[in-house]
Amino acid sequence: MNLVLGTFHPYVILIAIGLTIVASYTALDMFTLIRPSGQNKRLLFLGGTFTLGIGIWVMNFLGLLAADISRFASYQIPLTILSIFIGIAFAGMAFVSFFGKGIHLFHLIIGSIFLTIALIAVYIIDIYAMNLTISYNVPLFIFSGLLIFSSFLFSLWILFSPINLTKGNQVWLKPISSIIMSGAIVEGYLLLKRASSLSSANIGNLAASKEDTIIIYLVLFISILIISGLIASSTLINKQLAATDTNLKDIKAALDASSIVAITDRNGTILFVNEKFEEISKFTKEEILGQNHRILNSGYHSKDFFLDLWKTIQSGQIWRGEIRNKAKDGSFYWVDTTIVPFLNKKGKPFQYIAIRSDITKRKEAENHLFDSLKEIRDITFALDQSSIVAITDEKGKITSVNERFCEISKYNRDELMGQDHSILNSGYHSKEFFKELWITIGHGKVWNGEICNRAKDGSLYWVATTIVPFLNGNGKPYQYIAIRTDISDRKKAEEHLKVTIKDNTDIRFALDQSSIVAFTDAKGNITSVNDKFCEISRYNRDEIIGKNHHILNSGFHSKEFFKDLWKTIGEGKVWKGEIRNKAKDGTYYWVDTTIVPFINEEEKPYQYLAIRNDITERKKTEEVLHRQDKLAAVGQLAAGVAHEIRNPLTSMRGYAEFLQLDEKNPERMEFLGIILDEIERVNTIVEDFMVLAKPKAVELEEKNVVPVIKNVVSLLEFEARKKNVRLTFDCNHEIIQIDCDENRLKQVFLNFIKNGIEAMPNGGELHVKTIIHDNNVQISIQDTGVGIPKEKLKNLGEPFYTTKKNGNGLGLMVSFKIIESHNGKVFVESELNKGTTFNILLPAKTA
């Protein structure tokens, strides 16, 4: 052993080796944390570099002293400081390349070379610092350098090789790598000592005094304190980073599970996408990374759209909007997009994160709804052109009539409004007839029949009538719509038909004007159709004559249905029922059908007359009522989903608030504040869902509403000033007692006032005023904003209907429900570019 080491002080060399091992482990621990850390890379790099440089210097310094303690007497401090700085500098250069995107073999070789140079340089400078001269055994010196380089390379390969990094298990790799690196440093010292011979530069030998020994141990003690301090710092940093990384991983996991995420550099080049991005775009990571978002351009949006987007995010502001993209397979999809710029110290964006949600189905639903509304308008127009329409309230009072109603009854609208249909009573029908009619529609059932009415001028007319009741949430009718077809001519023709069955010209004319008519022979082959038949079926006469009604079969009805139909008319009986047919263009329509068999002298049908009325709109109305039942089921589902969301929200809020307690960094405090604000926003939406699904039971207490309103106004004054809005409150009474749920009423006032502020993007005035009249308190919230178009005003309060760009359509609906639960009403008045007024009417307590 002495042949390799020579004589040495055993305690000093053992301490040197121990400190080297501790320094190596601490340095490698910090270096391994550089890549996963987002905020502390520079601190970790400096700590690791300093620790490893000190470790290299300590081994060489104490090793030389261990061989001959008397050398401390001629020790030169400037050269020693130089050796420390050189060791730290080369250690830092060895790990600079580890900051890159990936660590390759080339980076490991470069790092090993710099560590070898650091070790040799520190050794040589420390020799000269102790006034020693050195002579080299060149072959052994070169061999020693190569062996040191190989040991460093093996140590770095174990810990930083991409093969080992992918395993994600550094618990056992880190100690092994640090022991090998410590061995490389110790081995380097011993081999270099062996490859060189040292002699004192001074004449004579210097003996170490007792004071020199004390100084040496003092240096050892200080070295131990330095290394211990570095270890403690490393441990604290590790714990802090571990906690931070755990929260960041949880947030990232939640984000990846719920959203489409992409990160780009400042030029828009894609650096990262998550699995949901791949899934919706149909591109793989390899195909998308390095590209920009033009690869997804669907051509739907204009250049100005994207210029505005880039202008916003390059100015450091968050951009929100809806974008239609094109997937790899050519399909289109819509995403609700939020792009957040990350700013450097100069306030300039250095990268962007885009968080998207798939709204393709919602956009399709919106388009479908638009088409449906257009179709309803078209049908309403067609109905007004072809039928006699009247709407009454639940008591039978007329609330609306169309032009054809006035035309046939000879009354104008002013004469009809507020009257009931007894004004048209001809006296032809019995009281039992109308009693049965009201019993039917009063039970929510549709009534069909023919009524003889008397016009204003005394003339009589017949109408084929369908009365459809509209039901409220309790299943009770709240209004009726009566759709009539003038059958006066047909009735006259029927009278005439009793005299002569062959003369059917008049009835054909009447039917052609009011109904869809077709004649078939005994086998069911069509022999004649009218224009309305061609119009609704989309077939012309040449295509339909000679065919049977199977050409219109929609597949909706069973074989038994048509079998029963043919059995009835085959027996010479009239068949009545509702049939869904399929037009030539593939659309479906419903007809109320009456099939009349014509009997020959042998009492056998020789032809059939099918008289139909289009009831498609009525069937759609029934379908809408059915959809309302489904909406209730969706509400229950929303309650379950909202409940599941609130549990993780509570955990996220708790941990975020816990992090705020010890956080000193202003930037992180700002980020944590943003997280808490967003969690509160999500929680608010969840609360709206809960109210939508199952409104809370209202517990009303007698309260003075004036301080409640003042509190809300005071709360929003700062926000109003920020947006250049002048917020005022006017009340002539100090006390206005009402029965209310204070918190829920505050929610309504907050919602309405905030809506008013948001309606004035360029500033304005918002007046809150209370007045009392007729034992009611009226609270008016009036803004001078952009206003709401009349066609949108009637839809306010419907679920998921909003006039705001980023609204969810639940706030107003929930607010209206709260006022309704307080036995109050909300009236909205608005005029474009002049403002909107929300009038809340609540019962007041009289003294």
DAGI-V171771 format. One record per helix or strand. SS is the DSSP state (hx for helix, st for strand). FROM is the first residue (numbers start at 1). LEN is the number of residues. If there is no record, write none. Layout:
# DAGI-V171771
ss: {SS,SS}
from: {FROM,FROM}
len: {LEN,LEN}
This chain:
# DAGI-V171771
ss: {hx,hx,hx,hx,hx,hx,st,hx,hx,hx,st,hx,st,st,hx,hx,hx,st,hx,st,st,st,hx,st,st,hx,hx,hx,st,hx,st,st,st,hx,hx,st,st,hx,hx,st,hx,st,hx,st,st,st,hx,hx,st,hx,st,st,hx,st,st,hx,hx,st,st}
from: {2,10,41,69,77,105,132,138,162,171,196,210,260,270,275,285,293,297,303,319,332,349,360,388,398,403,413,421,425,431,447,460,477,488,505,516,525,531,541,548,549,553,559,575,588,605,616,666,701,705,725,737,742,764,776,790,811,825,835}
len: {4,27,27,6,23,25,5,23,4,24,5,49,6,4,7,4,4,1,12,8,12,10,27,6,4,7,4,4,1,12,8,12,10,12,10,6,5,7,4,1,4,1,12,8,12,10,47,28,4,18,7,4,17,10,8,4,11,7,9}
